[in-house]
Amino acid sequence: MEGTRLGASLGASWEPSGIHTEIGFSYATEPGVWNFGSRFRKGWDRIALSAEYYDDIDVRYASDLYSQFSASTLPLVGKDDYFDYLDTRRMRAGLEFRTSAPDLSLRLQFSYERHRSIVKSTDFSFFRDKIQRPNPRIDRGRLRSIGIRLAYDASRGPPALFGQRKVWAQIEHALGDTFSSDFDFTQLRLLAAWSLPTFYSRRIVPNTLDLRLTGSNSRGHLPRQRFSILDISLDGWNNPGALRSLVTYPYEGEHALGFTWEHHFCTVPFERLGLNALVRRSIGLTIYGGHGRTWISDARLARPGDAPQFQDRFHHEVGIAVNGILGLFRADFTQHLDRSDFVLGMGIARLF
């Protein structure tokens, strides 16, 4: 944790020229330091050029489901912080291409980053004492890399409400000693999330099946700040795609594979049972499951320091959710199949 953060940003766009600029700064009370960032983007018809500078405290691992802001409420109410942190100075330049298909894009990117470990600075909480875990030690050094990302995204709204239809794959190659990089690795990451109508497809809200596959693989010495994770429940709050029977820290590793599925039956089960009172309140059922694991080399596990969240086998879970509680929420009942854990959680109800 870094205490309270106060900041402001200023942005401007010039639509005829396709130029957008943004400058921001913030102050983190516990490290007692000022942080700065800026962005520039120039767009043409199907090409965009961008540049970014960032000097701030950043999260150690990237999450596909949660932002740093959305997870920030947990430590404030005495819960485990979802993220770890490191000190980052980053400069990036990118070139993005869009095809005639508006949902398909290709991005090329060059990054220069400097990473340093930081010491946990506070355990502040509004409601109860909670000792947060220390920030794990990272692989300190300079990282210069090139990356390519190919993405298709036809999603139309928040995933929890509308599902997703997107696929992306990206590869990052650290440039090694040739370009004064302290790291030499290649990492491939991919994500595919798709929503399919199943039964009662002529209804306004048909039954749907949501599938989500995530994976990563790497070669060379991958620094810990580039480990991949499998997202989990945000201390009982569940986003689609999370492993819901875990509520502390996500699994992480040099390689990862995760698969989640959920089928939304809407009100059909209660219609068949003749429970019209529940049908009139749009109460429905969903069944779901999650499976996955990460891999870490024996040499990395033997390294002294903070042990990552890891198990040397696949994680399996299944569950059932009641949708439409108070019109907007869902209650999740998840069984961890590898052990006897039974977990209650909640989230936003699927609407379409």
Summary of the structure (lengths in Angstrom):
residues: 352
radius of gyration: 21.9
end to end distance: 36.9
largest distance: 70.4
contacts: 1086
relative contact order: 0.11
helix: 10%
strand: 51%
